[in-house]
């Protein structure tokens, strides 16, 4: 006699994020995002790290959160924060923070801890603006953008997408309200893919790859 087995529950991913917007947005992806099947996500908020901390200083804040996710058997574990105004490219800074975090963890435990570090280039809003044309076409943004991609851009007044999103919305962009609402509406398949016209977000693609998508 064959017994019906209960369906396997998806593993819960553990994220370490920089701010309140990401803390609100990421757990919603499992329930609300379309096209890609996001895993359940548990996020912990660092409350900001700024644009001046060294990789070692970032690691000192990040590593205890990574270790806590590991001890709770969350997987994959992804650390996510903004490049901000740093001159170092997003991928290089992510690698430096990963190395410093690994060194911190290895001094405190013998067990290997697997995790990824992804740096938004330059801020979380770049991932929304990677699908600005699609969001406009689906009625989520009032105005059409005049750019193909916002990856790596500082934006008007060096506010890293806030001014641009306000213009596209036709009102002030409310970071912790509009940010999550727009992010879960992003067409991630389109937004992650680089194009010959310069569209797509390489840092968003690294995030999705780190989540197994």
TORDO-776764 format. One record per residue (C-alpha): residue number from 1; z, x, y. Coordinates in steps of 0.25 Angstrom, whole numbers, plus 2048, in hexadecimal, padded with zeros to 3 digits. Layout:
# TORDO-776764
<NUM; <Z; X; Y>>
...
//
This chain:
# TORDO-776764
<1; <800; 800; 800>>
<2; <7FC; 805; 80E>>
<3; <805; 803; 819>>
<4; <800; 801; 827>>
<5; <804; 80D; 830>>
<6; <808; 80A; 83E>>
<7; <7FE; 810; 848>>
<8; <802; 81E; 84D>>
<9; <807; 81E; 85B>>
<10; <7FF; 827; 864>>
<11; <807; 834; 868>>
<12; <80D; 834; 876>>
<13; <808; 83F; 87F>>
<14; <812; 846; 888>>
<15; <80E; 849; 897>>
<16; <815; 851; 8A1>>
<17; <80F; 84C; 8AF>>
<18; <811; 851; 8BD>>
<19; <813; 844; 8C4>>
<20; <816; 835; 8C5>>
<21; <808; 830; 8C5>>
<22; <805; 838; 8B8>>
<23; <812; 833; 8B2>>
<24; <80E; 825; 8B4>>
<25; <7FF; 826; 8B1>>
<26; <7FF; 82E; 8A4>>
<27; <807; 824; 89B>>
<28; <7FE; 819; 89F>>
<29; <7F2; 81F; 899>>
<30; <7F5; 81C; 88B>>
<31; <7F6; 80D; 88E>>
<32; <7EB; 80C; 899>>
<33; <7E1; 816; 899>>
<34; <7D3; 813; 893>>
<35; <7C9; 81B; 88B>>
<36; <7D2; 826; 887>>
<37; <7DE; 823; 87E>>
<38; <7EA; 82A; 884>>
<39; <7F6; 82C; 87C>>
<40; <804; 826; 880>>
<41; <809; 830; 88B>>
<42; <817; 833; 88F>>
<43; <818; 83B; 89C>>
<44; <823; 842; 8A3>>
<45; <822; 845; 8B2>>
<46; <825; 852; 8B9>>
<47; <826; 84C; 8C6>>
<48; <81B; 856; 8CC>>
<49; <819; 865; 8CB>>
<50; <812; 868; 8D8>>
<51; <807; 872; 8DB>>
<52; <80F; 87F; 8DC>>
<53; <816; 881; 8CF>>
<54; <812; 88C; 8C6>>
<55; <80E; 88A; 8B7>>
<56; <81C; 88F; 8B3>>
<57; <823; 885; 8BC>>
<58; <81B; 87A; 8B8>>
<59; <81E; 87D; 8A9>>
<60; <82D; 87D; 8AC>>
<61; <82B; 86F; 8B0>>
<62; <821; 86A; 8A6>>
<63; <826; 871; 899>>
<64; <833; 869; 897>>
<65; <82B; 85C; 898>>
<66; <821; 862; 88E>>
<67; <82C; 866; 884>>
<68; <832; 858; 886>>
<69; <825; 851; 882>>
<70; <824; 85B; 876>>
<71; <832; 857; 871>>
<72; <82E; 849; 872>>
<73; <822; 84B; 869>>
<74; <818; 847; 874>>
<75; <80A; 84C; 873>>
<76; <801; 850; 879>>
<77; <80A; 856; 884>>
<78; <802; 857; 891>>
<79; <807; 85D; 89E>>
<80; <800; 858; 8AA>>
<81; <801; 85C; 8B9>>
<82; <7F8; 85E; 8C5>>
<83; <7F1; 86A; 8CA>>
<84; <7F4; 866; 8D8>>
<85; <7F0; 871; 8E2>>
<86; <7F1; 87D; 8D9>>
<87; <7E5; 887; 8D9>>
<88; <7E6; 88A; 8CA>>
<89; <7DD; 881; 8C2>>
<90; <7E3; 875; 8BB>>
<91; <7E0; 87B; 8AD>>
<92; <7E5; 888; 8B0>>
<93; <7F2; 883; 8B6>>
<94; <7F4; 87A; 8AA>>
<95; <7F2; 886; 8A0>>
<96; <7FD; 88E; 8A8>>
<97; <807; 882; 8A8>>
<98; <804; 880; 899>>
<99; <807; 88F; 896>>
<100; <814; 88F; 89F>>
<101; <819; 882; 898>>
<102; <816; 887; 88A>>
<103; <81E; 894; 88E>>
<104; <82A; 88B; 893>>
<105; <82A; 883; 886>>
<106; <828; 88E; 87C>>
<107; <835; 894; 882>>
<108; <83D; 888; 87E>>
<109; <837; 883; 871>>
<110; <830; 889; 865>>
<111; <828; 87D; 862>>
<112; <81A; 87D; 868>>
<113; <817; 872; 873>>
<114; <809; 86D; 875>>
<115; <806; 868; 883>>
<116; <7FB; 868; 88D>>
<117; <7FB; 86A; 89C>>
<118; <7F1; 863; 8A5>>
<119; <7EF; 865; 8B4>>
<120; <7E9; 85A; 8BC>>
<121; <7DE; 860; 8C5>>
<122; <7E4; 85E; 8D0>>
<123; <7EC; 852; 8CE>>
<124; <7ED; 845; 8C5>>
<125; <7E4; 83E; 8CF>>
<126; <7D9; 847; 8CB>>
<127; <7D9; 840; 8BD>>
<128; <7D8; 833; 8C4>>
<129; <7CD; 837; 8CD>>
<130; <7C5; 83D; 8C1>>
<131; <7C1; 82E; 8BE>>
<132; <7C0; 82A; 8CD>>
<133; <7B2; 824; 8CB>>
<134; <7B6; 81D; 8BF>>
<135; <7C3; 817; 8C5>>
<136; <7BA; 812; 8D1>>
<137; <7B0; 80C; 8C8>>
<138; <7BB; 805; 8C0>>
<139; <7C1; 7FF; 8CD>>
<140; <7CD; 808; 8CD>>
<141; <7C9; 810; 8DA>>
<142; <7C4; 808; 8E6>>
<143; <7BB; 814; 8EB>>
<144; <7B1; 81D; 8E3>>
<145; <7B4; 82C; 8E3>>
<146; <7AB; 836; 8E9>>
<147; <7AF; 841; 8E0>>
<148; <7AC; 843; 8D1>>
<149; <7B9; 84A; 8CD>>
<150; <7C6; 84D; 8D4>>
<151; <7CA; 858; 8CA>>
<152; <7D0; 864; 8D1>>
<153; <7CF; 85E; 8DF>>
<154; <7DA; 85E; 8E9>>
<155; <7D4; 852; 8F0>>
<156; <7D6; 84D; 8FE>>
<157; <7E2; 852; 906>>
<158; <7E5; 85A; 8F9>>
<159; <7EB; 84E; 8F3>>
<160; <7E4; 84F; 8E5>>
<161; <7DE; 842; 8E4>>
<162; <7E7; 839; 8EB>>
<163; <7DF; 837; 8F8>>
<164; <7D2; 835; 8EF>>
<165; <7D9; 82A; 8E6>>
<166; <7DE; 823; 8F3>>
<167; <7D0; 823; 8F8>>
<168; <7CA; 81E; 8EB>>
<169; <7D5; 813; 8EA>>
<170; <7D3; 80F; 8F8>>
<171; <7E2; 810; 8FA>>
<172; <7ED; 81A; 8F9>>
<173; <7EE; 820; 8EB>>
<174; <7FC; 81D; 8E5>>
<175; <7FE; 829; 8DB>>
<176; <808; 823; 8D1>>
<177; <801; 815; 8D1>>
<178; <7F2; 818; 8D3>>
<179; <7F3; 825; 8CB>>
<180; <7F7; 81F; 8BE>>
<181; <7EF; 812; 8C0>>
<182; <7E2; 81A; 8C2>>
<183; <7E5; 825; 8B8>>
<184; <7E5; 81B; 8AC>>
<185; <7D8; 815; 8B1>>
<186; <7D1; 822; 8B1>>
<187; <7C5; 823; 8A7>>
<188; <7CA; 830; 8A1>>
<189; <7BE; 832; 899>>
<190; <7B6; 833; 8A5>>
<191; <7C0; 83A; 8AE>>
<192; <7C3; 846; 8A5>>
<193; <7B4; 849; 8A3>>
<194; <7AE; 854; 8AC>>
<195; <7A0; 851; 8B1>>
<196; <795; 859; 8B7>>
<197; <798; 852; 8C4>>
<198; <7A6; 857; 8C4>>
<199; <7AD; 84B; 8C0>>
<200; <7B9; 84A; 8B6>>
<201; <7C6; 851; 8B5>>
<202; <7C8; 85D; 8AC>>
<203; <7D7; 85C; 8AE>>
<204; <7D7; 84E; 8A9>>
<205; <7CF; 852; 89D>>
<206; <7DA; 85C; 89A>>
<207; <7E4; 851; 89B>>
<208; <7DD; 848; 892>>
<209; <7DA; 853; 888>>
<210; <7E9; 857; 888>>
<211; <7EC; 848; 884>>
<212; <7E2; 849; 878>>
<213; <7D8; 840; 87F>>
//
